[in-house]
């Protein structure tokens, strides 16, 4: 693997997938015994969307029937202040 003039490299897909590194994920770099360690430190946009969908599904199970049909976008629209759902 070659490093560009700007010090950039591409993390191979199989390693990104295994580490859960998605576009927008935050990573940190450390040096340990001459090895550069890349570690995921924060959630990317896709991670946050997955977490929101999972939370919405969990909440949806405890709601009355009309709310169970809502997806995460519908729930967020319902909860936003100023919407006409109240």
N, C-alpha and C positions, 0 to 999 in steps of 0.2 A: 504494500500500500504506500502510495506516495503522498507526501505532505506538500500542499501548495505554498506559494510565496507568502500567503497570508497566515500560514500555520494551520490550514484547514485540512481535515480528513473526513471521509465518509464512514460512519459506523455501519458495518455490514448489517443487512436486514435481519438476519437470524439472531444477531446479538441484540439489536434494538428490540425485536419481538420478545426475546427471552427476558430482557430487563424491563419491559413495559415502557420503553421510551417511544413516545408518540410525537408527532409534530407539535411544537409548542411546549414540550416538557422542559422543565428546568433540570440542569445537571451541574455537578461540581467536579473539579479536578483536584487530585492530590498526588503527591510524589512519595512513593514508598519504596525505599531500597533501589532506586533507579528505574522503577516502574511507574508509569502514569496510570492512575486509577480514575475512571469516570464513574460517577455515581448519580443516579436519579435523585433529585432533591425536592422536586415539586411536581404538581400535576399540570399537565398541559390542558388545552381546551377540550380535547377528546376525553381525557380522564375525568374532567369536571362534568362533562355531559353524561358520561356513563354513571358517575356517582349520583347525579341528579335524577337520572332515569331510575336507578335502583331505589333511591329514597322515595321517589314518587310512586313506584310500584308498591313499596311497603305501606305507604300511607293509604294508597288507593284500596288496599285490602280491608282497611278498617272503616271505610266510608260507606255511606248509603249507595244504593244501586246507581243513581244518575252520575255520581262522581266516579264510580268504578270504570265508566266508559271513557273518561277523560285521559288524554295522554299528558306527558309532562308539560308540553307547551300550553295546553288548555288550562292545566292547574296553575301554571305561572301567570297566565293572563287573568285568571280568576282572582289570584292573590294580589296582583298589582294595584296599588292605590290609584283611584281616579277612573277605574274601569266601571262600566255600567252593570256589573254582575251583582252588585249589592242590593 
